[in-house]
Amino acid sequence: MDDDLQPMVTDWERALAVVAHPDDVEFGAAGAVAGWTKAGKTVTYMILTRGEAGIDTMPPEQAAPVREAEQRTSAGLVGVSTVDFLDYRDGVITYSVDLRRDIARALRRYRPDLVVMYNHHDTFPGGKANTPDHRYAGQAVLDAIGDAGNRWIFPDLEGEPWNGVRYVAVANSSQPTHGVDITDTLEVAIGSLDAHRAYLNALGIDSVRERFTAIVHSFGERFGGRPTVPFELYRR
């Protein structure tokens, strides 16, 4: 079929996932991350906010540590030990030079071959409108990759320029091109998403299993019938 997903590239060793909120990786990529770390690859997370505006019944100053703790637990379940948080305000991320600088700093520090980001398009799969945080964060990630390799754009940054990013994988994209078979990591992917329990409770989601399983099997129809996490892949 013309719309079949292609196998995800594997010729990389270090990945940095840069997303706006706790739970973004889990909704879009954790099953793949679990397989990558199991195969010996190194994955690091950088979350731009602490998700403090995500729980309607909990003030931001109370929600932030709850959501940070849930993210660290979730990351540990899929083999990720390093989770950095920046302090951009949840819900009001804007595209800015400062945001580009902070992401470029992380790229120079961790020197990834693969960058994982969240959907930066106007819509999600299925047509629902995307949020400004996701769109602006994603655009800043794409631009910061170039910034990280140019010593003259942010000459105050520590570390040598990094031009080693070979691939960018966009999770939960409305335009997926590649897939990762998560047959062996489906259960841990469900567990990592369920670890965001306070957030899910606030959304009225008692169980993620049925919904998540339906989604990955739906994409699996384009990837040999196997439960699949899709990505839009950019090559650099």
RABELLIN-V484597 format. One record per helix or strand. SS is the DSSP state (2 for helix, 1 for strand). FROM is the first residue (numbers start at 1). TO is the last residue. Records with the same first field share a line. If there is no record, write none. Layout:
SS: FROM-TO  FROM-TO
//
This chain:
1: 6-7  14-19  42-47  83-85  114-118  123-123  129-129  167-171  178-181  228-235
2: 24-28  30-38  60-77  97-110  132-148  183-194  197-202  209-220
//
